[in-house]
Every structure is written in C-alpha cells, then in structure tokens.
Amino acid sequence: MIIASISEAKNKLSALLDRVRSGETILVVDRGKPVARIEPAVSAEEDDDGRLARLERAGIVKRGSGKPSPEILLGKPPRPRKGGSVLEALLEERREGR
C-alpha cells in the first residue's frame, strides 16, 4: 500500500491514479492520520492502459507512433549468413550495450 500526503496526492494525482489502475491501493493521510483510501474500481487485468501510461512516463517503454510499413510486413526476412550464430550475435549486442 502506498501512503501519500494530501499535498502529494494533489500534485501527483495522475501518477497515483495510474498506480491504482494497475491494482495498487493509495492511503491518503493528513498530518499522519488516514483520511481516505483510493482503490481500483475494476480488476487490474481489465485495464492495462493505466499500467502502460505509467511505464511510458517512467521512460521504460515507448508507444508506437503508427502502423508498421508494408515493406517490413510483406518483404522476405533477411537470410542468415553462412556459419553465423544468432546466439553469438545476441551476446555481442549485449556486450556492446545495444
């Protein structure tokens, strides 16, 4: 359970509501005494948009801006090089921080 003062709840209401949408409960306190509890009205599985909005604000994910280009969907996938290893390519990318 998250505890927030009245001023914090006022200033960060959108962010707190996103957390409530993802299933968390907020306890609002005034000078250390509980005055309200904000709980989800629907189950967490029913509303992933709030969770996605919170992750986007935190910089963890970025929503797509549109549909993928037809060239990507209709084109043939690239062919692997002879002797190439997908695992080695993945490990190399991780070592380089990509």
C-alpha positions in Angstrom: 0.0 0.0 0.0 1.3 3.4 -0.9 1.0 6.3 1.6 0.6 9.8 0.2 0.0 13.1 2.0 -2.8 15.3 0.8 -0.4 17.7 -0.9 1.4 14.8 -2.6 -1.9 13.3 -3.8 -2.9 16.7 -5.2 0.4 17.3 -7.0 0.8 13.7 -8.3 -2.8 12.7 -8.8 -2.4 11.4 -12.4 0.6 9.2 -11.5 -1.1 7.9 -8.4 -4.3 7.0 -10.4 -2.1 5.1 -12.9 -0.8 3.1 -10.0 -4.3 2.5 -8.8 -5.3 1.3 -12.3 -2.5 -1.2 -12.1 -4.0 -2.7 -8.9 -2.3 -0.8 -6.1 -4.1 1.0 -3.2 -3.2 4.5 -2.1 -3.8 5.7 1.5 -4.1 9.4 1.8 -3.0 10.9 5.1 -3.4 14.3 6.7 -0.6 15.0 9.2 0.0 11.3 9.6 -3.7 10.3 10.1 -5.5 8.3 7.4 -8.3 10.3 5.7 -9.0 8.3 2.5 -8.1 5.2 0.6 -8.1 5.1 -3.2 -8.6 1.6 -4.6 -9.2 0.2 -8.1 -12.8 0.2 -9.2 -12.0 -2.7 -11.7 -9.6 -5.5 -11.5 -6.0 -5.0 -12.7 -6.4 -7.3 -15.7 -9.2 -5.3 -17.1 -7.1 -2.1 -17.6 -3.6 -2.4 -18.9 -3.7 1.2 -20.4 -3.0 2.7 -17.0 0.0 0.4 -16.5 1.3 1.3 -20.0 0.9 5.0 -19.3 2.8 4.7 -16.1 5.6 2.8 -17.8 5.7 5.3 -20.6 6.0 8.2 -18.1 8.8 6.4 -16.3 10.7 6.1 -19.6 10.6 2.3 -19.6 8.5 1.8 -22.7 7.6 3.9 -25.7 4.3 3.5 -27.5 4.4 3.0 -31.3 3.5 6.0 -33.4 1.6 4.2 -36.1 1.3 1.0 -38.2 4.4 -0.8 -39.4 5.4 -0.1 -43.0 4.2 -2.6 -45.6 7.7 -3.3 -46.8 8.5 -4.8 -43.4 5.4 -6.9 -43.3 5.4 -8.1 -46.9 9.1 -8.4 -47.6 11.1 -11.5 -47.1 13.0 -11.8 -43.8 16.8 -11.4 -44.1 18.7 -14.6 -44.6 21.4 -15.5 -42.0 25.0 -15.6 -43.1 26.6 -19.0 -43.6 28.2 -20.0 -40.4 26.5 -17.2 -38.4 25.1 -17.8 -35.0 22.1 -15.9 -33.6 23.3 -16.6 -30.1 26.7 -15.1 -30.8 25.1 -12.0 -32.4 22.8 -11.6 -29.4 25.7 -11.9 -26.9 27.8 -9.5 -28.9 25.0 -6.9 -28.9 24.7 -7.3 -25.1 28.4 -6.8 -24.6 28.3 -3.7 -26.7 25.3 -2.4 -24.7 22.9 -2.3 -27.7 
